[in-house]
């Protein structure tokens, strides 16, 4: 028995006292897993094992630093010798120290994601191909998936409909990295695994060095990380993995859903045993919150059940609140937050969660209106996002063509030859003749615009000016503000620019949603402020709209400290690992949570992961949980029409958690136009309509004619 330093519950004691052999800890939310890991590390050291023989692996730098601080608080200087790292940090160390065995030197450098894209583009061009950045990102995704999950490159290429030339670009990319003594983030994992797999002497040295291995958040590991753990474990197999399959929410970015059962199977195959201990005692939440979360998560298939309990006193039961529309939802939640703060809860102990980042806009506005400080975690404030600023800059410039700052921001998106030098000449000409920039680009003026050597504009510069002028040269006064925004986006081909710049499956879709949300917000503003015209009868025009949002877009550095202590707004994914006294989850609706894209892409697996995501949100709440949904949401804006609304229905997760009764749920679903069968989840009864898959163009060759003919 190892000596104890802090009191633990019986299950925690079992883990903290464990010394030899493989052990899996299934740690529920708020079960004190970090404290237990810290205590186990301390007991190993106090029992006489060398601190340097203990390897602790985490997933983030933040988790690594927290574990290091906690162990240091218990063990003092001895903690400095414990090897605490995330997976990439460990792999980097192994490759620099032992990588010579597979062709790397200590001067190996790491390529970040931007370097990876640039290198793939470079290789493709050398092979006579004309790639776009989204196409290069597709190749990068395949390269990463191939190495992180030990996938078959040919199968991946076939799934993504890559040409033979594109597949060869990926192969050449791997070869070029090795020849340059470079590695990217995925390569660090796969190459470290290869080093351990192929080099017996290196593996033997590490078995001698690391006698005890502890891995946190094991449910989030991919196959390459699994292999690294297994190769480091050796014959002694003294591995402690801590995980919670119910909190596995990253399958979409490479985590292996079966990591935990595979860990058990590997141990039993290697030594015949793997002890499993469950930490089901929740020290975070009230019994009522735990009951709702437990009732929900039991609907997931293929999970290892954990019996939950808590020493905490009973509190308020979770409440589900229905609102008519999102504006009312944001106002209602903000009012509740204001009252909660008045009752004594500090703002930083309150959080608002949402499924997608574009849902933060209305909450930001409602909190700002009440002067409640807030901080958007992860994605940044809605109005600080690049694409939102771009659209607002278009509106500012069309409203005020003297606004050079706004013009400079959006003149070359997408690229049309409107570079800094040309913009500078236009601004100088406009200032000299006391006219606005739009007037300076008129045909009668362009012939007088000169460069520093008094030369006229080139044909390319003239084309750029004409194309840019056409974007803004229409009768704004006769159009509603939402129509103005829609027309500017159409003329500028802004969505095409986003698509070319960002990955079409992830970041592009999020940024496109943000743009659509802004246009919808503009249309709703026009509807509630006079119909959307621009001048007569007090209707809301561009200037009025821009003035109305100045409160949300104005930066105030003096309030930065206040924001840091404000209400937290974040996506459900960003909430993992955090806890708050009071949690609001907004927009818990059919096709939002579970998200329709997750259902369309991955079916039942997607539904289970969305349920786990909802479970993660529930279990962040310590004292109060409020869940909200809306009866209707604004549909995509259509030019020339007033905003249209479509009916919404509560998420099936509210039914599964017992927050909405079966009869009420059926009526609400039918009222929204759905027809679920009794006892069948709504997501099954009404599957989302899959979006049409846009065929991905393959990289086209620049060499449309033979080189010999080109030379002639």
C-alpha positions in Angstrom: 0.0 0.0 0.0 1.4 3.4 -1.0 1.3 6.2 1.6 -1.6 8.6 1.3 -1.3 12.4 1.2 -4.9 13.5 0.6 -8.2 11.8 1.4 -9.8 10.1 -1.6 -12.9 8.1 -2.1 -12.6 4.3 -2.2 -12.5 4.1 -6.1 -9.9 7.0 -6.3 -7.9 5.1 -3.6 -7.8 2.0 -5.8 -6.4 4.0 -8.7 -3.9 6.1 -6.6 -2.6 2.9 -5.0 -2.2 1.0 -8.3 1.4 0.2 -9.2 2.0 -2.5 -11.7 -0.1 -3.7 -14.7 -2.6 -2.1 -17.0 -5.5 -0.1 -15.6 -8.3 1.8 -17.3 -10.1 4.5 -15.3 -13.6 5.4 -16.7 -13.9 8.9 -15.2 -17.3 10.6 -15.3 -17.6 14.4 -15.4 -16.5 16.1 -12.2 -15.2 12.9 -10.7 -11.8 14.3 -9.6 -9.7 12.4 -12.2 -6.9 15.1 -12.3 -6.6 15.1 -8.5 -6.4 11.2 -8.6 -3.7 11.2 -11.3 -1.7 13.8 -9.3 -2.0 11.8 -6.1 -1.0 8.6 -7.8 2.1 10.2 -9.3 3.0 11.5 -5.8 2.5 8.1 -4.2 4.7 6.4 -6.8 7.5 9.0 -6.0 7.1 8.6 -2.2 7.1 4.8 -2.7 10.7 5.2 -4.0 10.2 5.1 -7.8 12.3 7.6 -9.8 10.3 10.7 -10.8 12.0 10.4 -14.3 10.5 7.0 -14.8 7.0 8.4 -14.9 5.5 9.6 -18.2 2.3 11.7 -18.1 0.6 12.4 -21.5 -2.1 15.0 -22.0 -3.7 16.5 -25.0 -3.2 20.2 -24.6 -0.5 22.5 -23.3 -3.0 23.9 -20.8 -3.7 20.4 -19.4 0.0 19.7 -19.3 0.8 22.9 -17.3 -2.1 22.2 -14.9 -0.9 18.7 -14.2 2.7 20.0 -13.7 1.5 22.6 -11.2 -0.6 20.2 -9.3 2.2 17.6 -9.0 4.7 20.3 -8.0 2.3 21.5 -5.2 2.3 18.0 -3.8 5.9 16.9 -4.5 7.9 20.0 -4.9 11.1 19.8 -6.9 10.8 16.1 -7.5 7.9 17.0 -9.9 10.4 18.7 -12.3 11.8 15.3 -13.2 8.5 13.7 -14.1 8.1 13.8 -17.9 4.8 15.6 -18.4 4.0 16.4 -22.1 1.3 16.3 -24.7 1.7 13.8 -27.5 3.3 16.1 -30.0 5.8 17.4 -27.5 6.8 13.8 -26.7 7.1 12.8 -30.3 9.2 15.9 -31.1 11.6 15.0 -28.3 11.9 11.4 -29.5 12.5 12.3 -33.1 15.2 14.9 -32.3 17.0 12.6 -29.8 16.6 9.2 -31.6 15.4 10.1 -35.1 18.8 9.5 -36.8 17.8 5.9 -36.9 15.1 6.7 -39.4 16.7 9.7 -41.1 16.1 12.7 -38.9 18.7 14.9 -37.2 18.5 17.0 -34.0 17.9 20.1 -36.2 14.6 18.8 -37.5 12.1 21.6 -38.0 8.3 21.5 -37.8 5.9 22.6 -40.5 2.7 24.2 -39.3 -0.6 23.9 -41.2 0.1 26.9 -43.4 3.6 25.5 -44.3 1.9 22.2 -45.2 -0.5 23.8 -47.7 2.3 25.9 -49.3 4.5 22.9 -49.7 1.7 20.8 -51.3 0.9 23.7 -53.7 4.6 24.0 -54.6 4.9 20.2 -55.3 1.7 20.2 -57.4 2.9 23.2 -59.5 6.3 21.5 -60.1 4.4 18.6 -61.5 2.5 20.8 -63.9 -0.7 21.0 -61.9 -2.8 24.1 -61.1 -4.1 23.6 -57.6 -6.4 25.9 -55.6 -6.0 26.3 -51.8 -9.1 24.2 -51.0 -7.8 21.4 -53.2 -4.5 21.6 -51.4 -6.3 21.4 -48.1 -8.1 18.3 -49.3 -4.7 16.8 -50.0 -3.4 17.9 -46.6 -6.5 16.2 -44.9 -5.8 13.0 -46.7 -2.1 13.1 -45.8 -2.9 13.7 -42.1 -5.6 11.0 -42.0 -3.3 8.5 -43.7 -0.7 9.0 -41.0 -2.8 9.6 -37.9 -5.1 6.7 -38.4 -2.9 4.2 -40.3 -5.3 4.5 -43.2 -4.7 3.1 -46.7 -3.7 5.9 -49.0 -5.2 4.3 -52.1 -8.6 3.9 -50.3 -8.5 7.5 -49.0 -7.7 8.7 -52.5 -10.6 6.7 -54.0 -13.0 8.0 -51.4 -12.0 11.6 -52.2 -11.9 10.9 -55.9 -8.3 12.0 -56.3 -6.6 11.6 -59.6 -3.4 9.5 -59.8 -1.5 12.8 -60.2 -2.9 14.2 -56.9 -2.2 10.9 -55.1 1.4 11.2 -56.3 1.6 14.8 -55.0 0.8 13.4 -51.5 3.5 10.7 -51.8 6.0 13.3 -53.0 5.1 15.5 -50.1 6.1 12.8 -47.6 9.4 12.2 -49.4 10.2 15.9 -49.6 9.6 16.4 -45.9 12.0 13.6 -45.0 14.7 14.8 -47.4 14.4 18.3 -45.9 14.6 17.0 -42.3 11.1 18.3 -41.7 8.0 17.0 -40.1 4.4 18.3 -39.8 2.1 17.7 -36.9 0.6 14.5 -38.1 4.0 13.3 -39.3 5.4 13.8 -35.8 2.9 11.1 -34.5 3.3 8.7 -37.4 7.1 9.0 -37.6 7.5 8.6 -33.8 5.4 5.4 -34.0 7.6 4.2 -36.9 10.7 4.9 -34.9 9.4 2.9 -32.0 8.1 0.1 -34.3 11.3 -0.3 -36.3 14.1 0.4 -33.8 14.4 -2.2 -31.1 17.3 -0.5 -29.3 15.4 2.8 -29.1 12.3 1.0 -27.8 14.4 -0.8 -25.2 16.0 2.4 -23.9 12.6 4.0 -23.5 11.2 0.9 -21.8 14.0 1.2 -19.3 13.4 5.0 -18.9 9.6 5.1 -18.6 8.4 2.4 -16.3 5.0 4.1 -15.6 2.8 5.7 -18.3 -0.3 7.7 -17.6 -2.6 9.0 -20.4 -5.4 11.5 -19.9 -8.5 11.9 -22.1 -7.8 8.5 -23.8 -11.2 8.7 -25.7 -9.7 11.5 -27.8 -6.7 9.5 -29.1 -6.2 8.5 -32.7 -4.7 5.3 -34.0 -1.1 6.7 -34.2 -1.3 7.8 -30.6 -2.7 4.4 -29.5 0.2 2.7 -31.2 2.7 5.0 -29.5 1.3 4.1 -26.1 1.3 0.4 -26.8 4.9 0.5 -28.1 6.1 2.5 -25.0 4.3 0.1 -22.6 6.6 -2.8 -23.2 6.4 -6.1 -21.4 5.7 -4.6 -18.0 2.6 -2.9 -19.4 2.3 -0.4 -16.5 -0.1 1.9 -18.3 -2.9 3.9 -16.7 -5.4 5.3 -19.2 -8.1 7.8 -18.0 -11.0 8.4 -20.3 -14.8 8.8 -20.6 -16.4 7.4 -23.8 -19.5 9.5 -23.0 -17.4 12.6 -23.6 -15.9 11.5 -27.0 -16.9 14.4 -29.2 -14.0 14.6 -31.7 -14.5 11.7 -34.1 -14.9 14.3 -36.9 -11.3 15.4 -36.4 -9.7 12.0 -36.1 -10.3 10.6 -32.6 -10.9 6.8 -32.6 -14.3 6.0 -31.1 -13.2 2.5 -30.1 -10.0 3.7 -28.4 -11.2 2.6 -24.9 -12.4 -0.9 -25.7 -9.3 -1.4 -27.8 -7.1 -0.4 -24.9 -8.8 -3.1 -22.7 -8.4 -5.7 -25.5 -4.7 -4.9 -26.0 -4.0 -5.3 -22.4 -5.8 -8.6 -22.1 -4.1 -9.9 -25.2 -0.6 -8.9 -23.9 -0.7 -9.9 -20.3 -4.1 -11.4 -19.8 -5.6 -8.6 -17.8 -6.7 -5.0 -17.7 -8.2 -3.7 -14.5 -11.2 -1.3 -15.0 -12.2 1.1 -12.3 -15.1 3.5 -12.7 -15.2 6.9 -11.1 -18.9 7.7 -11.0 -19.0 10.0 -8.0 -19.6 13.5 -9.3 -18.3 16.3 -7.1 -19.4 19.1 -9.5 -23.1 19.0 -10.1 -26.4 18.7 -8.2 -28.3 15.4 -8.2 -30.9 16.8 -10.5 -28.4 17.8 -13.2 -26.7 14.5 -12.9 -30.0 12.6 -13.3 -30.9 14.5 -16.5 -27.4 14.0 -18.0 -27.5 10.3 -17.1 -31.0 9.8 -18.5 -29.8 11.4 -21.7 -26.5 9.5 -22.2 -28.1 6.1 -21.6 -29.6 6.4 -25.1 -26.2 6.1 -26.7 -25.4 2.6 -28.0 -22.2 0.6 -27.4 -21.2 2.5 -24.3 -19.8 1.2 -21.0 -22.3 2.3 -18.4 -21.2 4.2 -15.2 -23.5 4.5 -12.2 -23.5 8.2 -11.2 -23.9 9.6 -7.7 -22.9 12.8 -5.9 -22.3 13.9 -2.3 -23.7 17.4 -3.3 -27.0 18.6 -1.8 -30.1 18.8 -4.0 -30.6 22.0 -6.0 -32.9 23.3 -8.7 -34.0 20.9 -11.3 -32.9 21.6 -14.9 -35.4 23.7 -16.7 -36.4 23.8 -20.4 -37.7 27.1 -21.6 -39.5 27.7 -24.9 -39.3 31.0 -26.8 -41.1 32.2 -29.9 -38.0 33.2 -31.9 -34.2 33.7 -31.3 -34.5 37.4 -30.5 -36.9 36.6 -27.7 -34.6 33.7 -26.6 -31.6 36.0 -26.4 -33.5 38.7 -24.5 -35.0 36.2 -22.1 -31.6 34.6 -21.4 -30.0 38.0 -20.9 -32.7 39.1 -18.5 -32.3 35.9 -16.5 -28.5 36.4 -16.4 -29.0 40.0 -15.1 -31.3 38.7 -12.4 -28.8 35.9 -11.5 -26.0 38.4 -11.2 -28.2 40.6 -8.9 -28.8 37.6 -6.7 -25.1 37.3 -6.0 -23.6 35.0 -8.7 -20.5 36.5 -10.3 -20.7 37.0 -14.1 -17.6 34.8 -14.8 -19.5 31.8 -13.1 -22.2 32.0 -15.8 -21.9 30.5 -19.3 -24.0 30.4 -22.4 -23.4 27.4 -24.8 -24.5 27.1 -28.4 -24.0 24.5 -31.1 -22.5 26.8 -33.8 -20.5 30.0 -33.4 -22.8 32.1 -35.5 -25.4 31.7 -32.7 -23.5 34.1 -30.4 -24.6 37.3 -32.3 -27.9 37.8 -30.6 -26.6 36.9 -27.1 -23.8 39.5 -27.6 -26.3 42.2 -28.5 -28.7 41.4 -25.6 -25.9 41.3 -23.0 -24.3 44.5 -24.4 -27.7 46.3 -24.3 -27.8 45.5 -20.5 -24.2 46.5 -20.1 -23.4 43.0 -18.9 -19.7 42.2 -19.6 -19.1 39.1 -21.6 -16.2 37.2 -23.3 -16.6 35.0 -26.4 -14.4 32.0 -25.9 -12.7 30.3 -28.8 -14.1 32.0 -31.9 -14.0 35.6 -30.8 -16.8 38.1 -30.8 -19.2 37.7 -33.7 -18.6 41.2 -34.9 -14.8 40.7 -34.7 -14.9 37.9 -37.2 -13.1 38.6 -40.5 -16.0 37.8 -42.8 -18.5 39.9 -40.7 -16.1 42.8 -40.7 -15.8 42.4 -44.5 -19.5 42.6 -45.1 -19.9 45.6 -42.8 -17.0 47.3 -44.6 -18.8 46.9 -47.9 -21.9 48.5 -46.4 -19.8 51.3 -44.9 -18.1 52.1 -48.2 -21.4 52.0 -50.2 -22.8 54.4 -47.6 -19.7 56.6 -47.5 -17.4 56.3 -50.6 -14.9 58.5 -48.8 -14.2 55.7 -46.3 -10.7 54.6 -47.5 -10.3 52.2 -44.6 -13.3 50.1 -45.5 -12.4 50.3 -49.2 -8.9 49.0 -48.6 -10.3 46.1 -46.6 -12.6 44.7 -49.3 -11.4 46.1 -52.7 -9.3 43.0 -53.5 -11.6 40.2 -52.1 -11.5 38.2 -54.4 -8.2 39.3 -56.1 -9.0 41.5 -59.0 -5.7 43.4 -59.3 -6.7 46.1 -56.8 -3.4 46.1 -54.9 -2.1 48.5 -52.3 -0.2 50.6 -54.8 -3.2 51.1 -57.0 -5.5 51.9 -54.0 -2.9 54.4 -52.9 -2.9 56.2 -56.3 -6.7 56.3 -56.3 -6.8 57.7 -52.7 -4.2 60.3 -53.6 -6.2 61.4 -56.7 -9.4 61.5 -54.7 -7.9 63.6 -51.9 -6.2 66.0 -54.4 -9.5 66.7 -56.3 -11.7 66.5 -53.2 -13.8 63.7 -54.5 -14.7 60.2 -53.1 -12.9 57.0 -54.2 -15.9 55.7 -56.2 -16.0 58.9 -58.2 -12.2 58.7 -58.7 -12.8 55.3 -60.4 -15.2 56.7 -63.0 -14.0 56.4 -66.6 -13.6 60.2 -67.1 -11.2 60.4 -64.1 -9.2 57.2 -64.5 -7.2 58.6 -67.5 -5.8 61.3 -65.2 -4.7 59.0 -62.4 -0.9 58.8 -62.5 1.8 56.9 -60.8 4.9 58.5 -59.1 6.6 58.7 -62.5 3.5 60.5 -64.0 2.7 57.4 -66.1 -1.0 56.5 -66.7 -2.6 53.4 -65.3 -1.9 50.1 -67.1 -4.6 48.2 -68.9 -4.7 45.7 -66.0 -5.1 48.5 -63.4 -7.9 50.1 -65.5 -9.7 46.7 -65.7 -9.4 46.3 -61.9 -10.8 49.8 -61.3 -13.8 49.2 -63.6 -14.6 45.8 -62.1 -14.4 47.2 -58.6 -16.5 50.2 -59.4 -19.2 48.0 -60.8 -19.6 46.3 -57.4 -20.7 49.5 -55.7 -22.1 51.5 -58.6 -25.9 50.9 -58.2 -28.8 52.9 -56.8 -28.6 52.2 -53.0 -31.3 54.8 -52.2 -34.0 52.6 -53.8 -33.0 49.3 -52.2 -33.6 48.0 -48.7 -30.6 47.6 -46.6 -30.8 43.7 -46.7 -31.1 43.9 -50.5 -28.0 46.2 -50.6 -26.0 43.7 -48.6 -27.2 40.8 -50.7 -26.4 42.6 -54.0 -22.9 43.6 -52.8 -22.1 40.0 -51.9 -23.4 38.8 -55.3 -21.5 41.4 -57.3 -18.2 41.0 -55.3 -18.3 37.2 -55.6 -17.4 37.2 -51.9 -18.7 33.6 -51.3 -16.4 32.4 -54.1 -13.5 34.1 -52.4 -14.3 32.4 -49.1 -14.7 29.1 -50.8 -11.3 29.5 -52.5 -9.6 30.6 -49.3 -11.0 28.1 -46.7 -11.7 24.4 -46.5 -15.1 23.8 -48.0 -16.0 21.2 -45.4 -15.2 23.1 -42.2 -14.0 26.6 -41.9 -15.6 27.8 -45.1 -19.0 26.5 -44.0 -18.7 28.2 -40.6 -17.7 31.6 -42.2 -20.4 31.3 -44.8 -22.9 30.7 -41.9 -21.7 33.9 -40.3 -22.3 35.9 -43.5 -25.8 34.4 -43.9 -26.5 35.1 -40.2 -25.5 38.8 -40.7 -27.7 39.2 -43.8 -30.6 37.6 -41.9 -29.9 40.0 -39.0 -29.9 43.0 -41.4 -33.3 41.9 -42.9 -34.8 41.5 -39.5 -33.5 45.0 -38.5 -35.1 46.4 -41.6 -38.4 44.6 -40.9 -38.7 46.0 -37.4 -37.5 49.5 -38.3 -39.8 50.5 -41.2 -39.7 48.0 -43.9 -36.2 48.1 -45.3 -36.2 51.1 -47.7 -33.5 53.7 -47.5 -35.0 57.1 -47.1 -38.7 57.8 -47.3 -41.0 57.5 -44.3 -38.3 56.8 -41.7 -37.5 53.3 -43.1 -34.3 51.7 -42.1 -31.4 52.3 -44.5 -27.7 51.4 -44.6 -26.7 54.3 -42.4 -29.3 53.6 -39.8 -28.3 50.0 -39.6 -24.6 50.8 -39.3 -25.4 53.2 -36.5 -27.5 50.7 -34.7 -24.7 48.1 -34.5 -22.0 50.6 -33.5 -22.5 49.5 -29.9 -21.4 46.0 -30.7 -18.6 46.8 -33.1 -16.9 49.6 -31.2 -13.7 48.3 -29.4 -13.2 49.5 -25.9 -9.8 48.5 -24.5 -10.7 50.1 -21.2 -13.2 47.4 -20.6 -10.9 44.5 -21.5 -10.4 43.5 -17.8 -14.2 43.7 -17.3 -14.7 41.3 -20.2 -12.3 38.8 -18.8 -14.5 38.6 -15.7 -17.7 38.6 -17.7 -20.2 36.0 -18.8 -18.6 33.3 -21.0 -20.1 32.6 -24.4 -18.8 29.5 -26.2 -19.6 26.6 -28.5 -20.4 23.2 -26.9 -17.1 21.8 -28.2 -15.2 24.7 -26.5 -16.9 24.0 -23.1 -15.3 20.6 -22.6 -13.2 20.5 -19.5 -14.8 23.6 -18.0 -17.3 24.1 -15.3 -19.7 27.0 -14.2 -22.2 27.6 -11.5 -24.9 28.5 -14.0 -25.1 27.2 -17.6 -27.6 28.2 -20.3 -27.8 26.0 -23.5 -29.5 27.9 -26.3 -31.0 26.6 -29.5 -31.4 23.0 -28.4 -33.5 22.2 -31.4 -34.1 19.6 -34.1 -31.5 19.9 -36.9 -29.3 22.2 -34.7 -28.5 19.8 -31.8 -28.3 17.1 -33.2 -26.9 19.1 -36.1 -28.3 18.1 -39.5 -24.9 17.9 -41.1 -23.7 15.3 -38.5 -26.7 13.2 -39.2 -26.4 13.5 -42.9 -22.7 12.7 -42.9 -22.5 9.9 -40.3 -26.0 8.8 -39.5 -26.3 6.9 -36.2 -22.7 7.5 -35.3 -23.3 11.2 -35.8 -26.4 11.1 -33.7 -24.5 9.4 -30.9 -21.7 12.0 -31.0 -24.2 14.9 -31.0 -25.9 13.3 -27.9 -22.5 13.1 -26.2 -21.9 16.7 -27.0 -25.2 17.6 -25.4 -24.2 15.5 -22.4 -20.9 17.4 -22.1 -22.9 20.7 -22.1 -25.2 19.4 -19.3 -22.4 18.2 -17.1 -20.5 21.6 -17.1 -23.3 23.0 -14.8 -22.6 22.9 -11.1 -25.8 24.4 -9.7 -28.2 25.6 -12.3 -28.9 24.3 -15.9 -31.3 26.2 -18.2 -32.0 24.8 -21.7 -33.9 26.8 -24.3 -35.3 26.4 -27.8 -37.3 28.4 -30.3 -40.6 27.8 -32.1 -39.4 29.4 -35.2 -36.1 30.6 -36.8 -35.4 32.9 -39.7 -34.9 31.2 -43.1 -32.3 32.1 -45.6 -32.8 35.7 -46.8 -34.3 36.1 -50.3 -33.7 39.4 -52.1 -36.7 41.7 -52.4 -38.7 39.8 -49.8 -39.4 40.4 -46.1 -37.7 37.9 -43.7 -39.2 34.5 -43.8 -39.5 32.2 -40.8 -39.7 28.4 -40.6 -41.1 26.4 -37.7 -38.7 24.8 -35.3 -39.1 21.8 -32.9 -37.3 20.8 -29.7 -34.4 18.5 -29.9 -35.0 14.8 -29.3 -32.4 15.1 -26.6 -34.8 17.1 -24.4 -37.2 14.2 -24.6 -34.5 11.7 -23.9 -33.3 13.7 -20.9 -36.8 13.9 -19.5 -36.9 17.7 -19.8 -39.9 17.5 -22.3 -42.7 15.0 -21.9 -43.5 12.5 -24.6 -47.0 13.8 -25.4 -45.7 17.4 -25.5 -42.8 16.5 -27.7 -45.0 14.7 -30.2 -47.4 17.7 -30.4 -44.5 20.1 -30.8 -42.9 18.1 -33.6 -46.2 17.8 -35.4 -46.9 21.5 -34.9 -43.5 22.2 -36.6 -44.5 20.1 -39.6 -42.7 16.8 -38.6 -44.4 13.5 -38.0 -42.4 11.3 -35.6 -43.7 7.9 -34.8 -44.4 7.0 -31.2 -41.1 5.8 -29.6 -39.0 6.6 -32.6 -36.4 9.4 -32.2 -37.2 12.4 -34.4 -33.9 12.2 -36.1 -34.8 8.8 -37.5 -38.4 9.7 -38.3 -37.5 12.8 -40.2 -34.0 12.4 -41.6 -32.4 15.7 -42.8 -32.3 16.3 -46.5 -28.7 15.9 -47.6 -27.1 18.8 -49.3 -26.1 18.1 -52.9 -22.5 17.2 -53.0 -20.6 19.6 -55.2 -18.1 17.6 -57.4 -14.6 18.5 -56.5 -12.6 19.5 -59.5 -9.3 17.7 -59.9 -6.1 19.6 -60.4 -5.7 20.6 -64.0 -2.5 20.5 -65.9 -0.9 23.8 -67.1 0.7 21.8 -69.9 -2.2 21.9 -72.3 0.3 21.6 -75.3 3.6 19.7 -75.4 6.7 21.6 -74.3 8.4 21.1 -77.6 5.5 22.7 -79.4 5.4 25.6 -76.9 9.1 26.3 -77.5 8.5 26.4 -81.3 
